[in-house]
Amino acid sequence: STGSISIGASVPNRVQISGLADVSFANQDPATPASDPQDVCVWSNTSTRGYNVTASGSGAGSAFTLAGGASTVSYDVEWAGSPGLSSGTALTSGSALTGLTSTATSATCASGPGSSASLIVRISTANLQTMEAATAYTGTLTLVVAPE
């Protein structure tokens, strides 16, 4: 006797971000803008490999701010859909940057391209010059990626 069955499989839309590194501007000269570009991996399994990214800070109203003592200082966040870039599109806290496409072929970029996007964090000279010396300023940047 012989029998046969039909087998089907599907997976939902997924996206993953990895490769993020903490940013530290130690002993930053306030006369020189601070910038930290880093390559990250964003993987998407949609048919277009599309995704969007939404950033939020730990300041009041999810603002991109660092707190130090009784004061705060703003920073800027940029995103580029390719690795190796030192500038990108400015992100607004809570607003998605849409229409991005990933070149990653594995969820953590363990095979294929080693990274697929650039995250850039900046502090302007004007903001650096408002900071009090010998005061630690800290904050958290949260990035949420979603499939498109």
C-alpha positions in Angstrom: 0.0 0.0 0.0 1.2 3.6 -0.7 -0.1 6.8 0.8 0.8 10.4 0.4 0.3 13.6 2.4 0.5 17.2 1.6 2.9 19.3 3.7 2.6 23.0 4.1 4.5 25.5 6.2 4.4 29.2 6.8 6.1 31.7 9.1 4.9 35.2 10.2 6.7 38.4 9.3 9.7 38.8 11.6 12.4 41.4 12.1 15.4 41.4 14.4 18.0 44.0 15.4 21.4 43.0 16.8 24.9 44.2 17.1 24.1 47.3 19.2 26.9 48.7 21.4 26.8 51.2 24.3 27.9 54.7 23.5 30.4 56.6 25.7 31.6 60.1 25.1 34.3 60.3 27.8 36.4 63.5 28.2 34.7 65.0 25.1 36.1 68.4 24.1 33.1 70.7 24.2 34.4 72.6 21.2 34.2 69.5 19.0 30.9 67.8 18.2 30.6 64.3 19.5 29.6 61.6 17.1 29.4 57.8 17.4 28.5 55.9 14.3 28.1 52.2 14.6 27.2 49.4 12.3 24.2 47.2 13.3 22.4 44.2 11.9 18.7 44.4 11.1 17.2 41.3 9.5 13.7 41.0 8.0 12.0 38.0 6.5 9.3 39.8 4.6 9.1 39.4 0.8 10.7 42.8 0.4 13.1 42.5 3.4 11.4 45.7 4.5 11.4 47.2 8.0 10.9 50.4 9.9 12.7 51.7 13.0 11.3 53.8 15.9 13.6 55.3 18.5 12.7 56.7 22.0 14.9 58.2 24.7 14.7 58.0 28.5 14.0 61.7 28.9 10.6 63.3 29.7 8.1 62.4 26.9 10.7 59.9 25.6 13.0 62.7 24.6 16.6 62.0 23.5 18.2 63.4 26.6 21.0 62.5 29.0 20.5 63.4 32.7 23.3 64.6 34.9 22.7 65.9 38.4 19.8 68.3 38.1 20.3 69.1 34.4 19.7 67.4 31.1 21.4 67.6 27.7 19.9 66.7 24.3 21.4 64.3 21.8 20.5 63.5 18.2 19.9 60.1 16.6 20.3 59.3 13.0 19.7 56.0 11.0 21.1 54.9 7.7 19.9 51.8 5.8 23.5 50.9 4.9 26.5 50.0 7.1 29.6 52.1 7.2 28.0 55.5 7.2 28.7 58.5 9.5 25.4 60.3 8.8 21.8 59.3 8.1 18.2 60.4 8.5 17.4 62.2 11.7 15.0 60.2 13.9 12.3 61.9 15.9 11.4 60.2 19.2 8.3 58.0 18.8 8.0 58.4 15.0 8.9 55.5 12.7 11.3 55.9 9.9 9.7 53.7 7.2 10.6 52.2 3.8 13.9 50.7 4.9 15.3 47.5 3.3 17.7 45.0 4.9 20.6 43.3 3.1 21.0 40.8 6.0 20.7 37.1 5.0 20.7 35.8 8.6 19.0 37.0 11.8 22.2 38.1 13.5 24.4 38.7 10.4 26.4 35.7 11.4 26.6 34.7 7.8 26.4 37.0 4.7 26.9 40.7 5.3 28.3 41.4 8.8 25.9 44.4 9.2 23.1 46.0 7.3 22.6 49.5 8.8 24.2 52.4 10.6 23.1 54.0 13.9 24.6 57.4 14.6 24.4 59.2 18.0 25.5 62.9 18.2 25.8 65.6 20.7 26.3 69.1 19.3 28.9 71.6 20.6 26.1 73.8 21.8 24.8 71.0 24.0 28.2 69.9 25.1 29.0 73.4 26.3 26.0 73.3 28.6 27.3 70.3 30.5 28.8 70.6 33.9 32.4 69.3 34.2 33.0 66.1 36.2 29.3 65.2 36.1 28.2 61.9 34.7 25.3 62.2 32.2 23.4 59.1 31.3 20.4 58.0 29.4 18.9 55.1 27.5 18.1 54.9 23.8 15.5 52.3 22.8 15.2 51.1 19.2 12.2 49.2 18.0 12.2 47.6 14.5 9.1 46.3 12.9 8.5 44.4 9.6 7.1 46.1 6.5 
